[in-house]
Amino acid sequence: MKRQRKDMEEEEGKKDSLAAAAMAVAVAAAAASAVAEEEKCWCDGVEEEMTWSTEWLPFWDVEFVGRNYGVLFSDVVWDDDIWNLKNNSLT
């Protein structure tokens, strides 16, 4: 009886260690899959984030346009003042 109990306990211990090993393998596989998926997603998104142009012009700069708006665009904006914006004050 004692020997049979010992054998049963050893078998349960083997089952537990086998389950732990299987769980460790599953966790490692899931981690590797997650890393591979992250890398794939990162590479896929690069094309979508590409800029439309490869050139930069200084008049696109917001600060530059803010300071020099009148010099750059005054003749264009106020040629056709259909809403009388030039004479209205916002205060």
DSSP file (Angstrom, degrees, kcal/mol; ACC not computed):
  #  RESIDUE AA STRUCTURE BP1 BP2  ACC     N-H-->O    O-->H-N    N-H-->O    O-->H-N    TCO  KAPPA ALPHA  PHI   PSI    X-CA   Y-CA   Z-CA
    1    1 A M     >        0   0    0      0, 0.0     4,-2.2     0, 0.0     5,-0.2   0.000 360.0 360.0 360.0 -44.9    0.0    0.0    0.0
    2    2 A K  H  >  +     0   0    0      1,-0.2     4,-2.4     2,-0.2     5,-0.2   0.908 360.0  49.6 -64.5 -40.7    2.8    2.4    0.9
    3    3 A R  H  > S+     0   0    0      1,-0.2     4,-2.5     2,-0.2    -1,-0.2   0.903 109.5  51.1 -65.7 -39.9    4.7    1.5   -2.2
    4    4 A Q  H  > S+     0   0    0      2,-0.2     4,-2.3     1,-0.2    -1,-0.2   0.905 110.1  49.8 -63.7 -41.0    1.6    2.1   -4.4
    5    5 A R  H  X S+     0   0    0     -4,-2.2     4,-2.5     2,-0.2    -2,-0.2   0.908 110.3  51.0 -63.9 -41.2    1.0    5.5   -2.8
    6    6 A K  H  X S+     0   0    0     -4,-2.4     4,-2.3     1,-0.2    -2,-0.2   0.922 110.3  48.9 -61.5 -43.8    4.7    6.4   -3.4
    7    7 A D  H  X S+     0   0    0     -4,-2.5     4,-2.2     1,-0.2    -1,-0.2   0.901 111.5  49.6 -62.8 -40.4    4.3    5.4   -7.1
    8    8 A M  H  X S+     0   0    0     -4,-2.3     4,-2.4     2,-0.2    -2,-0.2   0.899 110.5  50.0 -66.0 -40.1    1.1    7.4   -7.4
    9    9 A E  H  X S+     0   0    0     -4,-2.5     4,-2.3     2,-0.2    -2,-0.2   0.892 110.2  50.5 -65.0 -38.9    2.8   10.5   -5.9
   10   10 A E  H  X S+     0   0    0     -4,-2.3     4,-2.3     2,-0.2    -2,-0.2   0.904 110.2  49.8 -64.9 -40.6    5.8   10.1   -8.3
   11   11 A E  H  X S+     0   0    0     -4,-2.2     4,-2.4     2,-0.2    -2,-0.2   0.905 110.8  49.4 -64.7 -40.3    3.4    9.9  -11.2
   12   12 A E  H  X S+     0   0    0     -4,-2.4     4,-2.6     2,-0.2    -2,-0.2   0.896 110.1  51.5 -64.4 -39.0    1.6   13.0  -10.1
   13   13 A G  H  X S+     0   0    0     -4,-2.3     4,-2.4     2,-0.2    -2,-0.2   0.894 110.0  49.0 -63.3 -39.9    4.9   14.8   -9.7
   14   14 A K  H  X S+     0   0    0     -4,-2.3     4,-2.5     2,-0.2    -2,-0.2   0.899 110.9  50.3 -65.7 -39.9    5.8   13.8  -13.2
   15   15 A K  H  X S+     0   0    0     -4,-2.4     4,-2.6     2,-0.2    -2,-0.2   0.910 111.1  49.2 -63.8 -41.4    2.5   15.0  -14.5
   16   16 A D  H  X S+     0   0    0     -4,-2.6     4,-2.4     2,-0.2    -2,-0.2   0.918 113.0  46.0 -64.5 -42.8    3.0   18.3  -12.7
   17   17 A S  H  X S+     0   0    0     -4,-2.4     4,-2.3     2,-0.2    -1,-0.2   0.870 112.9  50.7 -69.3 -34.2    6.4   18.8  -14.1
   18   18 A L  H  X S+     0   0    0     -4,-2.5     4,-2.5     2,-0.2    -2,-0.2   0.904 111.5  48.0 -67.2 -40.9    5.2   17.8  -17.5
   19   19 A A  H  X S+     0   0    0     -4,-2.6     4,-2.4     2,-0.2    -2,-0.2   0.895 111.9  50.0 -65.8 -39.7    2.4   20.4  -17.3
   20   20 A A  H  X S+     0   0    0     -4,-2.4     4,-2.3     2,-0.2    -2,-0.2   0.903 111.6  48.3 -65.3 -40.4    4.8   23.0  -16.1
   21   21 A A  H  X S+     0   0    0     -4,-2.3     4,-2.2     2,-0.2    -2,-0.2   0.909 111.9  49.2 -66.0 -41.5    7.2   22.3  -19.0
   22   22 A A  H  X S+     0   0    0     -4,-2.5     4,-2.3     1,-0.2    -2,-0.2   0.896 111.2  50.1 -64.3 -39.2    4.3   22.4  -21.5
   23   23 A M  H  X S+     0   0    0     -4,-2.4     4,-2.5     2,-0.2    -2,-0.2   0.902 109.5  51.1 -65.4 -40.6    3.1   25.7  -20.0
   24   24 A A  H  X S+     0   0    0     -4,-2.3     4,-2.3     1,-0.2    -2,-0.2   0.902 111.0  48.3 -63.4 -40.5    6.7   27.2  -20.2
   25   25 A V  H  X S+     0   0    0     -4,-2.2     4,-2.3     2,-0.2    -2,-0.2   0.907 111.9  49.5 -65.8 -41.2    6.8   26.1  -23.9
   26   26 A A  H  X S+     0   0    0     -4,-2.3     4,-2.4     2,-0.2    -2,-0.2   0.899 111.3  48.9 -65.2 -40.3    3.4   27.7  -24.6
   27   27 A V  H  X S+     0   0    0     -4,-2.5     4,-2.4     2,-0.2    -2,-0.2   0.915 111.7  49.1 -65.4 -42.6    4.4   30.9  -22.9
   28   28 A A  H  X S+     0   0    0     -4,-2.3     4,-2.4     1,-0.2    -2,-0.2   0.902 112.0  48.8 -63.9 -40.5    7.7   31.1  -24.9
   29   29 A A  H  X S+     0   0    0     -4,-2.3     4,-2.3     2,-0.2    -2,-0.2   0.900 111.6  49.3 -66.3 -40.1    5.8   30.4  -28.1
   30   30 A A  H  X S+     0   0    0     -4,-2.4     4,-2.3     2,-0.2    -2,-0.2   0.900 111.5  49.4 -65.7 -40.0    3.3   33.1  -27.3
   31   31 A A  H  X S+     0   0    0     -4,-2.4     4,-2.3     2,-0.2    -2,-0.2   0.919 111.6  48.3 -65.2 -42.8    6.0   35.6  -26.5
   32   32 A A  H  X S+     0   0    0     -4,-2.4     4,-2.3     1,-0.2    -2,-0.2   0.892 111.9  50.1 -64.3 -38.8    7.9   34.9  -29.7
   33   33 A S  H  X S+     0   0    0     -4,-2.3     4,-2.3     2,-0.2    -1,-0.2   0.898 110.1  50.1 -65.8 -40.3    4.6   35.2  -31.7
   34   34 A A  H  X S+     0   0    0     -4,-2.3     4,-2.4     2,-0.2    -2,-0.2   0.906 111.2  48.6 -65.2 -41.3    3.9   38.6  -30.1
   35   35 A V  H  X S+     0   0    0     -4,-2.3     4,-2.4     2,-0.2     5,-0.2   0.924 112.0  48.8 -64.4 -44.0    7.3   39.9  -30.8
   36   36 A A  H  X S+     0   0    0     -4,-2.3     4,-2.2     1,-0.2    -2,-0.2   0.898 111.9  49.4 -62.9 -39.7    7.1   38.8  -34.4
   37   37 A E  H  X S+     0   0    0     -4,-2.3     4,-2.7     2,-0.2    -1,-0.2   0.895 109.9  51.1 -67.4 -39.3    3.7   40.4  -34.8
   38   38 A E  H  X S+     0   0    0     -4,-2.4     4,-2.3     2,-0.2    -2,-0.2   0.925 111.8  47.0 -62.6 -44.1    4.9   43.7  -33.3
   39   39 A E  H  X S+     0   0    0     -4,-2.4     4,-2.1     2,-0.2    -2,-0.2   0.902 112.7  49.5 -65.1 -39.9    7.8   43.7  -35.7
   40   40 A K  H  X S+     0   0    0     -4,-2.2     4,-2.2    -5,-0.2    -2,-0.2   0.933 111.3  48.5 -64.8 -45.4    5.6   42.9  -38.6
   41   41 A C  H  X S+     0   0    0     -4,-2.7     4,-1.8     1,-0.2    -2,-0.2   0.890 110.2  52.4 -62.5 -39.3    3.1   45.7  -37.7
   42   42 A W  H  X S+     0   0    0     -4,-2.3     4,-0.6     1,-0.2    -1,-0.2   0.911 111.4  45.9 -64.0 -41.8    5.9   48.2  -37.3
   43   43 A C  H >X S+     0   0    0     -4,-2.1     4,-0.5     1,-0.2     3,-0.5   0.856 110.6  53.5 -70.7 -33.7    7.2   47.4  -40.7
   44   44 A D  H 3X S+     0   0    0     -4,-2.2     4,-0.6     1,-0.2     3,-0.5   0.861 106.3  53.0 -68.0 -34.6    3.8   47.5  -42.3
   45   45 A G  H 3X S+     0   0    0     -4,-1.8     4,-1.2     1,-0.2    -1,-0.2   0.622  88.9  79.2 -78.2 -12.8    3.0   51.0  -40.9
   46   46 A V  H << S+     0   0    0     -4,-0.6     3,-0.4    -3,-0.5    -1,-0.2   0.910  91.8  50.2 -64.5 -42.0    6.2   52.6  -42.3
   47   47 A E  H >< S+     0   0    0     -4,-0.5     3,-1.2    -3,-0.5    -1,-0.2   0.883 108.5  52.6 -64.4 -37.4    4.8   53.0  -45.8
   48   48 A E  H 3< S+     0   0    0     -4,-0.6    -1,-0.2     1,-0.3    -2,-0.2   0.767 107.4  53.0 -70.1 -24.2    1.6   54.6  -44.5
   49   49 A E  T 3< S+     0   0    0     -4,-1.2    -1,-0.3    -3,-0.4    -2,-0.2   0.325  80.7 121.8 -94.6   8.2    3.6   57.2  -42.5
   50   50 A M    <   -     0   0    0     -3,-1.2     2,-0.1    -4,-0.2    -3,-0.0  -0.408  67.3-111.2 -69.5 147.2    5.7   58.3  -45.4
   51   51 A T        -     0   0    0      1,-0.1    -1,-0.1     2,-0.1    -2,-0.0  -0.351  13.6-127.5 -75.6 159.9    5.5   62.0  -46.3
   52   52 A W  S    S+     0   0    0      1,-0.1     2,-0.3    -2,-0.1    -1,-0.1   0.723  91.7  33.7 -78.7 -21.4    3.8   63.2  -49.4
   53   53 A S        -     0   0    0      1,-0.1    -2,-0.1     2,-0.1    -1,-0.1  -0.938  56.3-155.6-134.9 154.8    6.8   65.3  -50.4
   54   54 A T  S    S+     0   0    0     -2,-0.3     2,-0.3    -3,-0.0    -1,-0.1   0.321  76.9  76.8-108.2   5.8   10.5   65.0  -50.0
   55   55 A E        -     0   0    0      2,-0.0     2,-0.4     0, 0.0    -2,-0.1  -0.876  60.4-157.8-118.4 150.2   11.1   68.8  -50.3
   56   56 A W        -     0   0    0     -2,-0.3     3,-0.0     5,-0.0    -2,-0.0  -0.992   4.8-161.2-126.7 132.4   10.6   71.5  -47.7
   57   57 A L    >   -     0   0    0     -2,-0.4     3,-2.0     1,-0.1     4,-0.3  -0.906  23.6-127.8-112.5 142.8   10.1   75.2  -48.6
   58   58 A P  G >  S+     0   0    0      0, 0.0     3,-1.5     0, 0.0     6,-0.2   0.793 104.3  64.9 -61.8 -28.7   10.6   78.0  -46.1
   59   59 A F  G 3  S+     0   0    0      1,-0.3     9,-0.0     5,-0.1    13,-0.0   0.554  90.4  67.7 -75.6  -2.4    7.3   79.6  -46.7
   60   60 A W  G <  S+     0   0    0     -3,-2.0    -1,-0.3     4,-0.1     2,-0.2   0.659  75.5 106.3 -81.8 -16.7    5.6   76.4  -45.4
   61   61 A D    <>  -     0   0    0     -3,-1.5     4,-2.5    -4,-0.3     5,-0.2  -0.440  69.4-142.3 -67.2 130.5    6.9   77.2  -41.9
   62   62 A V  H  > S+     0   0    0      1,-0.2     4,-2.6     2,-0.2     5,-0.2   0.902  99.1  48.9 -63.7 -43.2    4.1   78.5  -39.7
   63   63 A E  H  > S+     0   0    0      2,-0.2     4,-2.1     1,-0.2     5,-0.2   0.915 112.5  48.6 -64.1 -41.6    6.3   81.1  -37.9
   64   64 A F  H  > S+     0   0    0      1,-0.2     4,-2.2     2,-0.2    -2,-0.2   0.925 113.3  46.6 -64.2 -44.0    7.6   82.4  -41.2
   65   65 A V  H  X S+     0   0    0     -4,-2.5     4,-0.6     1,-0.2    -1,-0.2   0.894 110.2  54.5 -65.9 -39.0    4.2   82.7  -42.6
   66   66 A G  H  < S+     0   0    0     -4,-2.6     3,-0.4    -5,-0.2    -1,-0.2   0.904 114.3  39.4 -61.8 -41.8    2.8   84.4  -39.5
   67   67 A R  H  < S+     0   0    0     -4,-2.1     3,-0.2     1,-0.2    -1,-0.2   0.847 128.0  31.7 -76.3 -34.2    5.5   87.1  -39.6
   68   68 A N  H  X S+     0   0    0     -4,-2.2     4,-2.5    -5,-0.2     5,-0.3   0.049  78.4 118.1-115.5  24.9    5.5   87.6  -43.3
   69   69 A Y  H  X S+     0   0    0     -4,-0.6     4,-3.0    -3,-0.4     5,-0.4   0.914  78.5  49.6 -60.4 -43.9    1.9   86.9  -44.2
   70   70 A G  H  > S+     0   0    0      1,-0.2     4,-1.5    -4,-0.2     5,-0.3   0.887 112.3  47.7 -63.4 -39.1    1.2   90.3  -45.6
   71   71 A V  H  4 S+     0   0    0      2,-0.2    -1,-0.2     1,-0.2     4,-0.2   0.904 119.9  38.0 -68.6 -40.9    4.3   90.3  -47.7
   72   72 A L  H  < S+     0   0    0     -4,-2.5    -2,-0.2    -7,-0.2    -3,-0.2   0.905 133.9  14.1 -78.5 -41.7    3.7   86.9  -49.2
   73   73 A F  H  X S+     0   0    0     -4,-3.0     4,-2.9    -5,-0.3     5,-0.3   0.352  87.8 103.3-123.5   6.2   -0.1   86.9  -49.6
   74   74 A S  H  X S+     0   0    0     -4,-1.5     4,-1.7    -5,-0.4    -3,-0.1   0.891  87.9  47.4 -63.1 -38.9   -1.5   90.4  -49.3
   75   75 A D  H  4 S+     0   0    0     -5,-0.3     4,-0.3    -4,-0.2    -1,-0.2   0.820 117.3  43.6 -71.2 -28.9   -2.0   90.8  -53.1
   76   76 A V  H >4 S+     0   0    0     -3,-0.2     3,-0.5     2,-0.1     4,-0.4   0.914 114.9  45.6 -81.3 -45.0   -3.6   87.4  -53.4
   77   77 A V  H 3< S+     0   0    0     -4,-2.9     3,-0.5     1,-0.2    -2,-0.2   0.908 118.1  39.1 -68.7 -42.8   -5.9   87.5  -50.4
   78   78 A W  T >< S+     0   0    0     -4,-1.7     3,-0.6    -5,-0.3    -1,-0.2   0.357  87.5  91.2 -97.8   7.7   -7.4   91.0  -50.8
   79   79 A D  T <  S+     0   0    0     -3,-0.5     2,-0.5    -4,-0.3    -1,-0.2   0.902 102.1  28.9 -62.8 -38.9   -7.7   91.1  -54.6
   80   80 A D  T 3  S+     0   0    0     -3,-0.5     2,-1.7    -4,-0.4    -1,-0.3  -0.714  73.0 172.9-124.8  79.6  -11.3   89.8  -54.3
   81   81 A D    X   +     0   0    0     -3,-0.6     3,-0.9    -2,-0.5    -3,-0.1  -0.554  12.3 157.6 -89.3  73.0  -12.6   90.9  -50.9
   82   82 A I  T 3  S+     0   0    0     -2,-1.7    -1,-0.2     1,-0.2    -4,-0.0   0.729  74.6  44.7 -74.4 -20.7  -16.2   89.8  -51.3
   83   83 A W  T 3  S-     0   0    0     -3,-0.2    -1,-0.2     0, 0.0    -2,-0.1   0.333 108.3-120.9-102.3   6.5  -16.9   89.6  -47.6
   84   84 A N    <>  +     0   0    0     -3,-0.9     4,-0.7     1,-0.1     3,-0.3   0.883  58.9 152.1  56.9  42.3  -15.2   93.0  -46.8
   85   85 A L  T  4  +     0   0    0      1,-0.2     3,-0.3     2,-0.2    -1,-0.1   0.784  60.2  64.5 -72.6 -28.3  -12.7   91.3  -44.5
   86   86 A K  T  4 S+     0   0    0      1,-0.2    -1,-0.2    -8,-0.1    -2,-0.0   0.848 107.7  40.1 -66.8 -33.3  -10.0   93.9  -45.0
   87   87 A N  T  4 S+     0   0    0     -3,-0.3     2,-0.3     2,-0.1    -1,-0.2   0.595  97.5  92.1 -93.6 -12.0  -12.1   96.7  -43.5
   88   88 A N     <  -     0   0    0     -4,-0.7     2,-0.4    -3,-0.3    -4,-0.0  -0.604  61.9-150.4 -84.7 142.8  -13.6   94.7  -40.6
   89   89 A S        -     0   0    0     -2,-0.3    -2,-0.1     1,-0.1    -3,-0.0  -0.895   8.9-147.0-109.8 145.8  -12.0   94.6  -37.2
   90   90 A L              0   0    0     -2,-0.4    -1,-0.1     1,-0.2    -2,-0.0   0.423 360.0 360.0 -90.3   0.9  -12.3   91.6  -34.9
   91   91 A T              0   0    0      0, 0.0    -1,-0.2     0, 0.0     0, 0.0   0.479 360.0 360.0 -86.0 360.0  -12.2   93.7  -31.7
